[in-house]
Amino acid sequence: MKLNSKGQVTIPASLRHQYGFFEGDEVQVIADGSTLRIVRTAPELGRGDRLIEQMRGRATTKLSTDELMALLRDE
């Protein structure tokens, strides 16, 4: 593996697959003594995801799914 002029390296495909790294994953490079470790970071939630997390579990209704759909469709 060779470091390019921008300080980048390519993780071989076999290692990416073995450890479950995918395009777009956020990673950190951590100094661990004389070794560098590449670790996946938890993705930051977007605005929509944060809203869903805030709303999760707050619905209070005794209507069935069919009744809700009829209400939403104005039937």
N, CA, C and O of each residue as an XYZ file, in Angstrom:
300
protein
N       0.857     -1.162      0.000
C       0.000      0.000      0.000
C       0.904      1.225      0.000
O       1.916      1.257      0.700
N       0.541      2.219     -0.775
C       1.368      3.407     -0.884
C       0.546      4.645     -0.530
O      -0.601      4.782     -0.955
N       1.140      5.535      0.244
C       0.522      6.807      0.611
C       0.618      7.738     -0.592
O       1.699      7.894     -1.160
N      -0.505      8.368     -0.997
C      -0.430      9.272     -2.148
C      -0.047     10.686     -1.701
O       0.162     10.936     -0.514
N       0.043     11.605     -2.667
C       0.509     12.964     -2.375
C      -0.433     13.733     -1.452
O      -0.026     14.724     -0.846
N      -1.698     13.288     -1.337
C      -2.668     13.937     -0.447
C      -2.710     13.266      0.926
O      -3.534     13.628      1.766
N      -1.833     12.296      1.158
C      -1.817     11.599      2.435
C      -2.878     10.526      2.543
O      -3.232     10.118      3.649
N      -3.393     10.059      1.412
C      -4.468      9.071      1.414
C      -3.940      7.683      1.080
O      -2.956      7.526      0.358
N      -4.629      6.675      1.630
C      -4.360      5.288      1.272
C      -5.684      4.643      0.888
O      -6.748      5.107      1.297
N      -5.617      3.587      0.113
C      -6.814      2.842     -0.255
C      -6.849      1.566      0.563
O      -5.892      0.791      0.559
N      -7.952      1.346      1.265
C      -8.122      0.110      2.021
C      -8.494     -0.969      1.005
O      -9.474     -0.810      0.277
N      -7.744     -2.045      0.943
C      -8.051     -3.098     -0.031
C      -9.487     -3.594      0.103
O     -10.021     -3.692      1.207
N     -10.109     -3.907     -1.045
C     -11.508     -4.334     -1.072
C     -11.759     -5.524     -0.161
O     -12.786     -5.571      0.516
N     -10.848     -6.483     -0.130
C     -11.060     -7.672      0.707
C     -11.179     -7.290      2.182
O     -11.985     -7.873      2.907
N     -10.386     -6.319      2.632
C     -10.468     -5.871      4.026
C     -11.728     -5.051      4.269
O     -12.354     -5.178      5.322
N     -12.110     -4.203      3.298
C     -13.358     -3.436      3.449
C     -14.540     -4.376      3.603
O     -15.401     -4.163      4.458
N     -14.586     -5.419      2.775
C     -15.697     -6.380      2.853
C     -15.643     -7.164      4.160
O     -16.668     -7.362      4.812
N     -14.445     -7.609      4.540
C     -14.292     -8.401      5.754
C     -14.754     -7.653      6.993
O     -15.349     -8.242      7.895
N     -14.478     -6.340      7.038
C     -14.811     -5.550      8.226
C     -16.058     -4.689      8.058
O     -16.387     -3.895      8.939
N     -16.751     -4.840      6.934
C     -18.033     -4.171      6.750
C     -17.961     -2.674      6.521
O     -18.864     -1.944      6.928
N     -16.892     -2.201      5.869
C     -16.800     -0.785      5.523
C     -17.432     -0.567      4.152
O     -17.203     -1.338      3.221
N     -18.234      0.499      4.040
C     -18.906      0.798      2.784
C     -18.642      2.245      2.393
O     -18.323      3.083      3.236
N     -18.781      2.523      1.106
C     -18.589      3.886      0.608
C     -19.482      4.836      1.393
O     -20.667      4.568      1.589
N     -18.908      5.940      1.839
C     -19.662      6.938      2.587
C     -19.570      6.769      4.096
O     -19.976      7.662      4.839
N     -19.042      5.637      4.567
C     -18.874      5.450      6.015
C     -17.908      6.496      6.557
O     -16.918      6.841      5.912
N     -18.211      6.990      7.746
C     -17.310      7.916      8.429
C     -16.340      7.098      9.263
O     -16.746      6.180      9.975
N     -15.055      7.431      9.174
C     -14.038      6.719      9.945
C     -13.136      7.716     10.649
O     -13.056      8.885     10.272
N     -12.460      7.231     11.676
C     -11.443      8.013     12.369
C     -10.142      7.225     12.315
O     -10.141      5.995     12.336
N      -9.041      7.953     12.244
C      -7.728      7.335     12.351
C      -7.203      7.709     13.730
O      -7.055      8.887     14.054
N      -6.925      6.692     14.534
C      -6.551      6.907     15.931
C      -5.135      6.392     16.154
O      -4.806      5.262     15.793
N      -4.299      7.245     16.757
C      -2.947      6.831     17.114
C      -3.019      5.949     18.349
O      -3.614      6.326     19.359
N      -2.410      4.770     18.263
C      -2.411      3.804     19.356
C      -0.966      3.326     19.535
O      -0.566      2.292     18.999
N      -0.199      4.101     20.297
C       1.232      3.810     20.428
C       1.918      4.069     19.096
O       1.859      5.180     18.570
N       2.560      3.062     18.556
C       3.236      3.221     17.260
C       2.370      2.691     16.118
O       2.861      2.475     15.010
N       1.080      2.483     16.391
C       0.150      1.929     15.409
C      -0.973      2.928     15.142
O      -1.377      3.669     16.038
N      -1.472      2.945     13.916
C      -2.661      3.723     13.581
C      -3.817      2.750     13.411
O      -3.679      1.724     12.745
N      -4.958      3.072     14.014
C      -6.159      2.257     13.878
C      -7.198      3.038     13.098
O      -7.357      4.240     13.306
N      -7.905      2.371     12.204
C      -9.014      2.965     11.461
C     -10.287      2.399     12.057
O     -10.505      1.187     12.035
N     -11.135      3.281     12.596
C     -12.373      2.833     13.231
C     -13.566      3.591     12.660
O     -13.478      4.775     12.333
N     -14.670      2.882     12.552
C     -15.907      3.490     12.051
C     -16.483      4.368     13.155
O     -16.504      3.974     14.321
N     -16.947      5.550     12.790
C     -17.594      6.432     13.754
C     -19.099      6.326     13.583
O     -19.589      6.010     12.499
N     -19.821      6.589     14.648
C     -21.279      6.566     14.583
C     -21.739      7.701     13.673
O     -21.287      8.837     13.814
N     -22.632      7.394     12.747
C     -23.107      8.450     11.853
C     -23.905      9.494     12.620
O     -24.656      9.168     13.539
N     -23.735     10.754     12.232
C     -24.529     11.816     12.832
C     -25.924     11.766     12.234
O     -26.092     11.568     11.030
N     -26.916     11.947     13.086
C     -28.281     11.926     12.603
C     -28.602     13.221     11.869
O     -28.233     14.306     12.320
N     -29.278     13.104     10.758
C     -29.745     14.271     10.021
C     -30.972     14.856     10.699
O     -31.478     14.289     11.667
N     -31.448     15.974     10.202
C     -32.598     16.659     10.804
C     -33.826     15.761     10.847
O     -34.513     15.693     11.867
N     -34.105     15.071      9.745
C     -35.268     14.187      9.687
C     -35.157     13.032     10.668
O     -36.128     12.684     11.340
N     -33.959     12.433     10.747
C     -33.751     11.326     11.673
C     -33.921     11.771     13.122
O     -34.487     11.039     13.935
N     -33.429     12.976     13.451
C     -33.593     13.489     14.817
C     -35.070     13.686     15.137
O     -35.517     13.360     16.237
N     -35.828     14.215     14.184
C     -37.261     14.432     14.384
C     -37.981     13.106     14.606
O     -38.839     13.001     15.483
N     -37.635     12.102     13.817
C     -38.253     10.783     13.988
C     -37.954     10.228     15.367
O     -38.844      9.685     16.021
N     -36.708     10.356     15.822
C     -36.340      9.864     17.147
C     -37.114     10.590     18.248
O     -37.502      9.975     19.241
N     -37.339     11.895     18.076
C     -38.099     12.654     19.074
C     -39.561     12.220     19.099
O     -40.184     12.192     20.160
N     -40.106     11.885     17.942
C     -41.527     11.546     17.840
C     -41.811     10.072     18.145
O     -42.947      9.720     18.462
N     -40.805      9.215     18.053
C     -41.007      7.773     18.222
C     -41.673      7.469     19.573
O     -41.219      7.913     20.627
N     -42.766      6.696     19.501
C     -43.453      6.274     20.718
C     -44.431      7.277     21.291
O     -45.000      7.020     22.352
N     -44.654      8.407     20.641
C     -45.549      9.428     21.184
C     -46.990      9.327     20.689
O     -47.881      9.979     21.233
N     -47.219      8.519     19.670
C     -48.571      8.422     19.120
C     -49.487      7.742     20.121
O     -49.130      6.728     20.720
N     -50.657      8.305     20.294
C     -51.647      7.710     21.191
C     -52.971      7.663     20.449
O     -53.670      8.671     20.342
N     -53.310      6.492     19.939
C     -54.575      6.326     19.236
C     -55.059      4.897     19.416
O     -54.270      3.967     19.582
N     -56.364      4.747     19.378
C     -56.943      3.415     19.466
C     -57.532      3.002     18.123
O     -58.207      1.978     18.020
N     -57.270      3.809     17.095
C     -57.769      3.488     15.763
C     -56.889      2.417     15.130
O     -55.682      2.364     15.368
N     -57.515      1.564     14.319
C     -56.749      0.559     13.589
C     -56.061      1.229     12.395
O     -56.357      2.373     12.051
N     -55.162      0.508     11.789
C     -54.483      1.029     10.604
C     -55.490      1.357      9.514
O     -55.391      2.400      8.868
N     -56.462      0.466      9.305
C     -57.478      0.711      8.285
C     -58.303      1.959      8.599
O     -58.635      2.729      7.698
N     -58.631      2.157      9.870
C     -59.387      3.349     10.261
C     -58.577      4.620     10.052
O     -59.110      5.636      9.606
N     -57.282      4.561     10.375
C     -56.417      5.720     10.150
C     -56.297      6.043      8.666
O     -56.363      7.208      8.274
N     -56.122      5.013      7.841
C     -56.004      5.233      6.403
C     -57.289      5.839      5.833
O     -57.235      6.725      4.979
N     -58.441      5.362      6.306
C     -59.707      5.919      5.843
C     -59.832      7.378      6.259
O     -60.309      8.207      5.484
N     -59.408      7.693      7.470
C     -59.447      9.061      7.957
C     -58.533      9.957      7.108
O     -58.917     11.063      6.729
N     -57.328      9.470      6.819
C     -56.386     10.259      6.038
C     -56.826     10.431      4.592
O     -56.505     11.429      3.948
N     -57.558      9.457      4.095
C     -58.041      9.523      2.710
C     -59.376     10.248      2.616
O     -59.914     10.427      1.523
N     -59.908     10.662      3.754
C     -61.180     11.384      3.821
C     -62.315     10.532      3.276
O     -63.163     11.009      2.521
N     -62.317      9.259      3.673
C     -63.373      8.341      3.207
C     -64.529      8.315      4.177
O     -65.507      7.602      3.954
